[in-house]
Amino acid sequence: MSVQQPHILVITDFFFPDSTGGANKMAYFTSRGLAASGFNISIITRKIHAGLPDTGLIEQMRVFRYRHSGSCPPANFLNLRNSIRNLQHSLSSDAKNRFDLVIVHQPFIAAMLRHKHIVRDVPWLYNFHSSWGEEYCIKKTGTDRPCALKSPHIRLGQLTLNAIEKSVLRRCGKIIVLSRFMQDRLESIHGLSQKSVIIPGGVDARRYLPAPGKKALRAKLKLPGDRIILFTVRNMRQRMGLPNLIAAMAELKDEMNDLFLVIAGKGELEHDLKALAGRLDLDKHIFFTGFVPEERLPQFYQAADIFILPTEQLEGFGLVTLEALSSGLPVLGTPVGATPEILTRIGKEWLTASSGTRDLVRSIKERVRFVQQDSEAYQTVCHKCRQLIEAKYTWQHINRSWHSICQSIIETAAGSRLK
């Protein structure tokens, strides 16, 4: 007689490869790892464009996509509620959908689902990527500081989102955080760090590999072969610190005219950032790639000399940091969020004093001179970056921890039901 696989329902706003981004990759790779270790996985996620099917398979995982317009007026809320009702019916009608565990990556849909009978008596686990209210506040005001003096309306929105998020977090028996920084934020905002366990993010070390040589790659990517290349990939939002980085390049361009910055990504600030680079006469010093498909992204890491992470606020972990290190590429990062927890393992000299332009200029200048003047020491650092990933941050390492905590929760719940 065969033993039925434990069944896990994963609730996530976004899921790779439907869309890219750190949280999306976390949801995908951890779910895939659980599926590979013997769990039956179903995913509920947003239908981000009309061309995606409502249901389907991503590898061996079943995916249910719900309609969502990106905002929440009453009409859209009703549409969302109807989509959830249809999903619930679809799941309930299938005998396989007797869930043993629910994993939540974002709170909104989880809050709508938590009283439904298909998940009512099931243990829940939360992956706390960041605070919903804090992200909302930053998006609306550009800062994570209290918003009450700027706009009571925004402050009310932040408090409402925090309340929804806290209600879901309380429903969960365990909360996974990616860093000590996020554990502190969980405690500061919700007072729930006693439920938390730190499991960091990971990287596909078989995809993100060091390159034997940069010359051919740079030619292929149409990048200059004779300059020091800084590379960053960012969602172009205010908290990512790109205006400060562009301003730093303007201060460095005359003294270090062999410096070249490649910025990959897209977002709401893309037009403004390109305009800023133009006003600062940086057309020959900065290249905006736009969105880079996942299959091409490793080549940009491999072609660069230094990855730079200029974040100003709320870096909950930073999977791009791991992608760079896995590629044998040293990372120069600002001391924001969880970045120091990773980069101090390479060396404190790879952290700037702050995210401000002046400190970016100082650290870029120092690290570029290091690359230029001590090739042997630079190669040693590159090798150390890759060794750190292989020892601590591959998805194989991370998924073992995820499997262990999920198995423990399921077994404890099963034991309680037998008593």
ABEGO torsion letter per residue (X at the ends): XBBBBBBBBBBBABBOAABBEAAAAAAAAAAAAAAAAGBBBBBBBBBABAABBABEBBEABBBBBBBBAGBBBAAAAAAAAAAAAAAAAAAAABAABBBABBBBABAAAAAAAAABAAAAABBBBBBBABBAAAAAAAAAAGBABBAAAABAAAAAAAAAAAAAAAAAAAABABBBBABAAAAAAAAAAAGAAAABBBBBBBBBAAABBBBABAAAAAAAAGBBAABBBBBBBBBBBAAAGAAAAAAAAAAAAAABAABBBBBBEBEAAAAAAAAAAAAAGAAAABBBAEBBBAAAAAAAAAABABBBBABABGBAAGAAAAAAAAAGBBBBBBBBEAAAAAAAAAEAAABBABABAAAAAAAAAAAAAAAAABAAAAAAAAAAAAAAAAAAABAAAAAAAAAAAAAAAAAAAAAAAAX
